[in-house]
Amino acid sequence: MPVVTAPSASAGQRHDWSVADSAELYGLNRWGDPYFAVNARGHVCVQPQGERGGSLDLVDLVQGLEGRNLGLPLLIRFDDILEDRLERLHAAFERAIAQYGYAGRYQGVFPVKCNQQRHVVEELVACGKRWHFGLEAGSKAELLIALSLIDDPEALLICNGYKDQRYIETAILARRLGRQPVVVIEQADEVERIIAASRELGAAPFIGIRAKLSSRSTGRWGSSVGEKAKFGLSIPDVLATVEALRAAGLLDDLRLLHFHVGSQINDIAVLKDALQEAGQIYVELTKLGAPMGFLDVGGGLGIDYDGSRTASAASTNYSLQNYANDVVATVRECCEPHGVPVPTLVSESGRALASHFSVLVFNVLGSGSVLGGGCAAGGGAAGGAADEPLIVRNLRETLGAITALGAGDPDSLARLQEAWNDAIKFKDDALAAFRLGYLNLPQRAAAEQLTWACAEAIVARLPQDGSPQNGPVPDELKALQAALAGTYYANLSVFRSAPDTWAIEQLFPVMPIHRLNERPTQLGHFADLTCDSDGKLARFVGNGQVKPLLELHALRPGEPYLIGLFLGGAYQEVMGNLHNLFGSTNAVHIRLTSGGGYRLDHVVRGNTNAEVLEAMEHDPELLLERLRLASEAAIGRGDLRISDARRLMDHLETSLRQTTYLQN
Ligand SMILES: *Cc1c(COP(=O)(O)O)cnc(C)c1O
C-alpha cells in the first residue's frame, strides 16, 4: 500500500486551500456525484434529488438534529435519494429498451436482505408503485415482510432462499390474496415439495428456476456462480426439474429464469458472459414448452465506492446505463434468432439502490499520536538538564542537527537519513540502558520524546512529491509519516455501524464534513469505542488506490470534529453486531421540502443500554437491584455516603435509558 504524502507542515494557513482542493482530496466529485458536494462554507452538502433539487448543509442538519436531542453517532437516511436511485434505475432501463427497440419491459424487485428496516422497505414500496416495483425475499421472515407490504397485483414477489413446505404453501396461498409470488427453485429437491404442496392445496404458485451458470466470475462474491455455487440448479438438474413439472402438470406455471452472479460485479465482461449463457438457457426452456415470460438477472449491479471507474474491488468499470444496455441488448440478441418473444426483464438490485441514501455521522472524542503531549518534557533541542545522561544528550544533539538543516541543502536527504540512523541507534541504547537500570523513567520518557521529535523534524524537511531538486525519498523516511500519524478516537463501533470494513475489508468513503476550507495538516486513522484492536477504520479512498491514512484536521479544544461515512446504506445495518454491547445508533429519515428546508419523517431511537443488556438475557432491573443492595451494605459499613449512593444509582438508572454511545 502506498503511503500518502503528508501535507506540507509549513502550510497551515487557510488562504492556500480551497473547498475544491478538499473535494479533490477526498474524491467527493468522483464517488459523491450527484448527491454529495462541498459548499462555500466548507461543509459537506447533500442534494438528495441530485441535480434537480435543493441542497442541505449536512452540518446544519446535524446541529438541528442534536437540538432535538438526537445525539451522535447518527444515521441519516435521505429518502429522496432512495427515490432518486429508483428513478435512475428505471430510467436507465427505459432508455436501453427504447434504444435497442426491445419489445418487452423492465420490472424490478428490491432484495429485502439488503436493508430490512421497516421505513426503508415501506419507502421503496411506496415510491416504486408507479413501476409496479416488487420485493425479493430470502427467508420466511422476509417473505412475511414482502407479502404484507406489497398490495399491487402486478408487482413481483420473488421467493428465493431455502424453502420448506410451509414457505411454499404460504406462497401458493398468497396468490389468492392477489399477490404475485414466484417460487424460485434453488435446490433440486424443492421441486418435489412444490409438487406436493400444489397437490395438497389444489393450486400452484408461479414457478421460477435458478440456474447455476458456468460463466467465470471475479471479485469477493465470485463463488456465487460455477459448479460449486451454493444455490442454483446445474443444467442436468434444470432438465430433470422441467420433466418433473411436466409430469405433474405444472409446466404451465414455469414463468421465470433466475441467475445471480454475486454482489458488486466489478467487471462488466463477467455480466455479459453470464447474460449470454442465461439468455440461451431461457430460449431452451421456452423450446421445452414452458411459457416463461420473465428473465431475472439477480443482483450484482455495483457501486463505485472509490470513484475510480475501474474493475477494482471497490469500483465498477461500467455505469448504470452500461449495465441496463448490456442486459437489454444481450437478451434481445439471444431471443431474436430463435423467434422467441423477449421476456420481461427483472433485476434484484439491492446495493445499487440502497447504498447512497444513508450517511453515518460520528464525532471524534480526541486524538493521540506517538508525539504525545509534544516535546515539553523532552525540552526540545536546546533544553536538557546539566546532569542529563549522555544517551539522552546524544538524541538532543541529533535533533539540533536536524533542525539546523536548511531546506535548500543539496545533500539534505542524505543528511536526514544519517540523522535518523543516529536517532534510532541512540533510542535503542536508551532502551537497553533503562532495562539495565541506568536510566530512570523520566529519562526514558525524554529519550522517547526526543526520538519522535527527530522523526517529526525530518518529516517536516522532506521534499514534497514532485519537487525537482531532490532524488527519491528513501522508503524508511517515507514510512516515518505513517509512524507519526495520529489516532482519532471515534464515537462509534465499526462492528455495529460498518461491519463490512472489518469482515471483508469493504471500502467506504470517509471524510470530515466540515472545515473543508482549511488545509488538513494531520494524517490519521480512526479507532472506535470497542476494546478490540480490529475496531478501526484504516482503509481510505485514495485516487484509485486504498490508502491507510486519511488527511485530517488538528482538533480544536471545545470544538466538535464531525466525520461522515458514506455509501453504507446496504447490508451494514443488519450485519452489525453488539460487540462490547454497543447498540444501534439513532437513525432519522429526512425529506426535502419545497421551501428548501427539510422534514423529519421518522425517528428511530438507537438501542438503550437496557435493550442491549436484555438482548444478552440480562435483566436490567435485577442488575440494578443487586447494586442497590451492595450500596446499602456499603452505607452500613460506613464506606459510602448516602448522597454518593444516590449519585451512583442515578448514573446507573440514567445510563440504562440512554444509548450506548458516549455523550458530549
Ligand atoms: C444478495 C442478493 C441480491 C442482491 O445483490 P446486490 O448485489 O446487492 O444487488 C440479489 N439476488 C440474490 C439472489 C441475492 O442473494
The ligand as an ORCA input file, in Angstrom:
! r2SCAN-3c Opt
* xyz 0 1
  C     -27.920    -10.707     -2.261
  C     -28.735    -10.995     -3.426
  C     -29.156     -9.947     -4.252
  C     -28.733     -8.511     -4.066
  O     -27.477     -8.308     -4.619
  P     -26.904     -6.823     -4.817
  O     -25.535     -7.066     -5.320
  O     -26.943     -6.152     -3.502
  O     -27.728     -6.134     -5.807
  C     -29.997    -10.262     -5.293
  N     -30.377    -11.520     -5.531
  C     -29.971    -12.564     -4.756
  C     -30.439    -13.923     -5.062
  C     -29.130    -12.327     -3.695
  O     -28.718    -13.354     -2.959
*
